[in-house]
Amino acid sequence: MVMDKEGVSSLEWRINLPNGTSETLVPRSGSICRMWLGLKCHVEGILLKARRFLEKAWKLAVDEPSKVIHCVKVGVALSLVSLFYYMRPLYDGFGGNALWAVMTVVVVFEYSVGATLSKSVNRATATFIAGLLGVGVHWLATQSGEKLEPIILGFSVFLFASAATFSRFIPSVKARFDYGAMIFILTFSFVSVSGYRIDRLFELSYQRFFTIAIGTSLCIMISIIIFPIWAGSDLHNLIYHNLEKLSDSLQGSVAEYFRDDGTESKEDCDSKVQGYKCVLNSKATEESMANFASWEPPHGRFNFGHPWKQYLKIGEAIRSCACCIETLNSFVYSEVEAPAHLKEHLKHLCMTLSSTSSNVLNELAVTLKSMKKSLKIDFLVEEMNFAVQELQKTLKTLPNHHIMRPPLTTQTTDDAPSGGPITEPIVPTLIEILPLATLVSLLIENAARIEGIADAVDELAGLAEFQPAIDKKTNQSQQAKNPSADNQDH
Amino acid sequence: MVMDKEGVSSLEWRINLPNGTSETLVPRSGSICRMWLGLKCHVEGILLKARRFLEKAWKLAVDEPSKVIHCVKVGVALSLVSLFYYMRPLYDGFGGNALWAVMTVVVVFEYSVGATLSKSVNRATATFIAGLLGVGVHWLATQSGEKLEPIILGFSVFLFASAATFSRFIPSVKARFDYGAMIFILTFSFVSVSGYRIDRLFELSYQRFFTIAIGTSLCIMISIIIFPIWAGSDLHNLIYHNLEKLSDSLQGSVAEYFRDDGTESKEDCDSKVQGYKCVLNSKATEESMANFASWEPPHGRFNFGHPWKQYLKIGEAIRSCACCIETLNSFVYSEVEAPAHLKEHLKHLCMTLSSTSSNVLNELAVTLKSMKKSLKIDFLVEEMNFAVQELQKTLKTLPNHHIMRPPLTTQTTDDAPSGGPITEPIVPTLIEILPLATLVSLLIENAARIEGIADAVDELAGLAEFQPAIDKKTNQSQQAKNPSADNQDH
């Protein structure tokens, strides 16, 4: 063995064959070694994958602790319902069917209160209706004789199951009662099929309904009492975060376009500029959140009948704006360079427009965040529109901008003659100004779309009866003039 | 009664009050009448709503008969599984637990084969693993004494339920094993909790697994054998329909912009132009379809390991294009009118670019539809790029377009002087040409994005090994030259 290990590179094993020749034996340890290495690589690959997966999971847990809390809540609910099951009296009453309470907790407990409530109500109502209907159909079947009984039962299962399945395709039903329709089929088949066998139909229906009621009420209580996660608040936060992202993206893009070539530091603002991307695909999330939110009771600053649907309109307006910014972004890194004097000439106006637009977006985000009617928003929108008009006014004089050069530009004057008759080279060709013109045009279009968002937010403020925000400065000066006004605030 | 009815308008009932005055009694029939009318209105409203709901359902059924077929399939599966339940031997074997087979069918049977398979595999695998684990934990608990037993069981339920719930938040798990994680929790709680009560744990696990296997295999068989609805085919169709919609939208928008004012017939092409809108929000649908498609066995023209993920890349490219068209659409109905001679000058070039772009999109749709590598696509992309270059070339000479008026325009020449020195009025201001310039710019940008789609489709053709399409003309001429080639086709 020692020789085999040590001499593997110098020794050679030969075997004499019957025909007189001899063959070299290839040392086996080579292939074993290779197999071992392969296996090692494989195991290491799996370990690496597992490690990456765990790292990802850990990052998720750290980033969103509310998800970890939800997991703990599910664990608590299941342990509690198991306790119910351990308790003798309940077990004696329900027997094996007490397991339905455990099942209900697993199936019904969702991340947000709204989703849990929606599933609970769906499950309980559908079970009740289907149970009643099942008992009714079973009674009808038993009345019609032994021969007809299985036919009636089978046909009714077929009919109701098909109809309920079809109803799940209808958008209005799918949005709110999809789960209910499934549970309806489930319970109806349960009751009508088992009714044929066991002669304790009412008891079964009652037990099923009661155990489900225990499970759902436990879930609802836990999800509302321990660190409740409201779909409504989440939707609210999502919408104003999206507004902030858009604002950053817009300002970042325009700043990037007009950046002097000397200061190329793309990376640091790149992630901010890309913010619009996750706004573009938020429709499905928003819709499900709004649906769940409508199931939730009043909570925090959200009263009963809070206009959740209006958030979808705001979301739509935000996406339309994001679409515009997405297109605008393609022209930011355009290779065609606009004439420097023209770019410099428009730089200030475009930057003003983008910053006033961003201001409007930020103020809308603040309005939503604080749920107070903004006092500044009309002024900011005016300011944005004024910037649009200023830009348009300047565009009216361009490309003959030497006619009226605004005093605000700080450019050097040697790249464009400051007077005299028009000479051919000063009029830029369309191809030169195309990216700049498009950028300007999209900025103006974007301002119009931002006004759409402002209108939608204003509508929300009206529907949800936002109170006007208290202007600190006005308030302070009023207090100085009239100290008794202090009482009104408290 | 007769008098009361007939004299209601002429008779008056008076009552003498103790203070000597008399009061007229207002006939009650007025309020009853009002109540009756109110009730009637209410009932009619409900009936109208119900009628509208039914009409919508009917329209859905007529538009998508495959959904009706799915409903019938669910009905058939449930009736069949009920038959199983009626059969004495099975019932004797499983008792009440045979109901799990019914339950499995209701829960697992989904619209597409892929979704059904995904849920079936998830359910069966998760049940198997959780059953084994549950029995193991239960054995461990019984070994550790009567006092520790409930603690170990409770803690294990808490731990596994929390961990599995958390895993459902990790995107890679959520996409493929969300349902499995839920069933894992369900079965594990089932087995470990009921194990504490009933002393027939193995039997329970075995019965649960076996009934679930019956249910899932029935679902899989029915969904594959009777009119199978493949998620993969649906995704494939969705993608090429989206390409066709984009093509229509693009061509419609550009045609609308350059339409002569005389022929205002917006409505008839409006629905075509709006086609891009449903493309914009298709991401979620595409992702779930691609996920289900990856569970499906080879079917039709789709082999094992068909690159479904590539469809998501194509979808992404299509959405980016749709975003561009959405922005472009805002400028189609712009109020600012570009100078007529400039518009006329660019009309032909823009129309050419939009029609060549549409041709590329249509050809890509055909490539996907036929799953044959297009012979024309390179030529069409070239043509599109040539149209872009032509447009850019013309833009280089604009707004001084009189220098080189291309011979292909058919405009009348009296709106622009055909020669001589530049006079001030001929140079349009930027504001006048802004919408037109933006439209042109977006068309060029769109062409670049369409090339992105073409690349993604080309990659798909490589990955899925599309065969080259047979050019009919070449084929026919070859056959004429060499009749023996005929045999190769058959």
Interface residues (C-beta under 8 A of the other chain):
Chain A: F53 K56 A57 L60 A61 E64 K67 V68 H70 C71 V72 V74 G75 V76 L78 S79 S82 L83 Y85 Y86 Y91 G96 L99 V102 M103 V106 V107 P150 L153 G154 V157 F158 L159 A161 S162 A163 T165 F166 S167 F169 I170 S172 M182 I185 L186 S189 F190 V193 S194 Y196 R197 I198 L280 N281 K283 A284 R319 S320 C323 C324 E326 T327 S330 F331 Q392 L395 K396 T397 L398 P399 N400 I422 E424 V427 T429 L430 I431 I433 L434 P435 A437 T438 V440 S441 L442 I444 E445
Chain B: F53 K56 A57 L60 A61 E64 K67 V68 H70 C71 V72 V74 G75 V76 L78 S79 S82 L83 Y85 Y86 Y91 G96 L99 V102 M103 V106 V107 P150 L153 G154 V157 F158 L159 A161 S162 A163 T165 F166 S167 F169 I170 S172 M182 I185 L186 S189 F190 V193 S194 Y196 R197 I198 L280 N281 K283 A284 R319 S320 C323 C324 E326 T327 S330 F331 Q392 L395 K396 T397 L398 P399 N400 I422 E424 V427 T429 L430 I431 I433 L434 P435 A437 T438 V440 S441 L442 I444 E445
